[in-house]
């Protein structure tokens, strides 16, 4: 996913009211931009560190700027716009950069499914074979190359795991895809200290046959792309 024009660099000052962020431009002007991230963004909001945001040309938008990349507590880059991962994964699948998801003829997005009125992020189809892919953005760094999900309690994420388990039980393939927008990540684990209910459900989902795939992104002000597979484990 290329940014055209490239992202604007600024200095992050603060995040507040969840969806607002103040940044300082290179000329010293302080502007408020949109923060499209409902999580805690733990370790991703560090005052007085570099950040990058995109501009929108939509005249109806109250805040034309949107945060895209921040600098983490350990000095890495994190992609914090949670509207991006679905597009990143879809692009990578179409480009053949995710071997685990290759071989399907069609791909649909935001398809209604399940018993709990859910929408699957990506539905891959090949004749009678279906693969349901739920995409999650991962940015929470623990240290030593380990990142965790979620960064806040996620009842919605737990519901998605139940839906994926039901898909496996119906005879189709179900995949939980961790899109890791963190430049220093080497392994993904569940954040049991933050959401033990989700962690328990994830353990049950893996045991039931739900597949977990994790890929790290390459991040720059010009482009973010799915780069390489990294490890996933249930144990920290």
N, C-alpha and C positions, 0 to 999 in steps of 0.2 A: 504494500500500500504506500504509494508515493504521496508526499505532501507538495502540492503545487498551488501557491508558492510555498517554499520551505517555511517551517514554523518560526515564529518570532521568539527570541530569547528574552527572558526577563528574570527578575529576582523574586522568588516567592516570599511573601510576607505573612499571610495567614489564610486559613480556611474557616468559614463560619456559616451558620445556618445551613450546613451540609452542602448546599449547592452554589455557594459563593466563595470566591477566592480573590484576595487582593495581591497584585503583583506590581513591581516597580520596573518601568521600562529603562532602557539605557540612558535616556535623557533626563531621568529622575522623576518623570510623571508616574503617579500611582493610578492604576486602573483596576476596576472590578471585572472579573471574567466568570464565566459559567464553569461549574465543576460537576460533570455528569457521572458522579460516582456516589452510590448510596452506602458504600461500606465505610468503615472507620478510617481507611487509608493509613493505618498504623505504620509508622516508620517511613511513610512516603511524603509526609508534610513536615518539612524541616525548614524553619524560618531562615532567611538570608542565604538560601542556596539557589543555584540556577534551576530554572524551569523553562518550558517551551509551550507555546499555545498557538492555536490556529485562529484565523480570522474568518468570519462568515460575511458574505456580501448580501445576505438577506436583510432588507431594510426594516422588516417587521420584528426583528430580534431586538429585545431590550439590551442584551449583553452580546455584542458581536464576537467576543473572544471566548475560546473554549480551551481549558487546560488539556494537554496531551501527555506531556512527559514531566516528571519531577526527579529530583535527586534524593536518594534515600539516605537514611541515617548513616549507612556505611559507605556512602559515596557512589553508589551504582545508579543507573538510570532505570526508571520504572514508567511503563505506559499505564496511565491511570484513567484514561477515557474508556469506560466499560461498554461503550457502544461500538468499539472497534473490533473486539475479538472474533465475533461471528464473521465479519468481513475478512479478517486475516486468515481464518481457518478455511473459509470457502475459497479464497484465492489460492491458498496452498494446495487444497484438494484438486482444484481444476488444473493447477500447474504440475501435478504429479509429485509434489514434494513431501507427501505423507504416505509412504508405502502401505501403512496399516489400513488406509482408507481408499486404496486404489481398486479399480476394477468395476466400479459402478457406472451405469449408463446415464443416470439422471440425478440431479440434486435439486431439492426444494428447501425453502427456508420458512420458518414460522408456521409450520403445519400443525393444526389442532390434532391432539391425540390424548389417549389415556382416560382414566376414570375420574381424574380430578381437574378436568378442564385446563389442561396444560397446552403449551405450544413447544414443539421440538425445534431447537435452533437449526439443525440441518437434518434432512431426511435423504439418504442415499438409497437408490433403488436399482436393481438389476433383475429383470424378469420378476420372479416371485420372492426374491431375497431383498429384505429391507434392513437398513442400518440406521438406527436412531442415534443422533449425536448431540449431546448436551455440552455446550461450551461454557467454561468458567474462566474468568480472568484472575490470574494469581500474581500478587505483588508483595505479599507480606514476608519480609526477610527475617529469618531467625539468626543467621550467622553461619559461617563456614560453608557457604554455597547452598544452604537449605532454605527453602521458602515454603510457606504453609497456606492452606485454604480451609475455612474462610477467615477474613479479618474481622468479622462481626457475626453475631448469631444470624443464621439464615434459615428461617422456616421454609422459605420458597425452595432453597436448595435441597432441603430434606425431602420436600414433596417431589422434586424432580427425581431423586434417587428411588423413591417408591415407584414412580411411573416407569423408570428404566428397568427396575426389577420385574415389573408386570410385563414389559415388552419381552424380556428374556423368557419369562414363563409362557408366553404366547408363541414362542418358537422363532422370534426374530432376534437380530443382533442389536445390542445397546452399548453405547460408548460414552463415557464421561471424558471429555477432552479438556485438559488443563492447558490453557493458552497462557504461558508464563511470560509476562511482559516485565522482565527483570534481568538486567544485563549480567548479573553475577550468579544466576541460579544454576545449580547442577542437580538438585533433587527436590522433589515435592513431597510433602507429608501433610496429613490432616492436622488442623489446629485444634487438638483435643481440649486444650485449656480454654479456648474461646467458645467452642460449640461442641460439647461432648455428645449431644444428641445427633448432630450431623455426623460426627466421627463414628458413632456406633452404627448409624444407618449406612455409612460408606463401607464399613467392614462387612456388614450383612450383604450389601449390594455386590461387592467383589466376590464373596462366597457364593452368591447366587448365579454368577456368570457375567455380571456387568464388567466390561473391559474399561481400564483406565489408561489413557494415553497422555503423556506430557511432552510438550515441545516448548523450547525457549525461543524468544524472539530476538532478532537483531534490531536495535533501536538507535535511531539518529534523527536529527531535525529534518532530514530530507525524506526518510523512509522508515517504515516498520514492516518487517517481514518475519514469517515463521522460519526459523533458522535450523534448529537441530533438536532431535529427541533427547530428553533427559530422563533420569530415573524417577520412579514413583515408588514409595513404600508406605505401608500403614504405620510403621514404627519410626519414631524420630531417631 
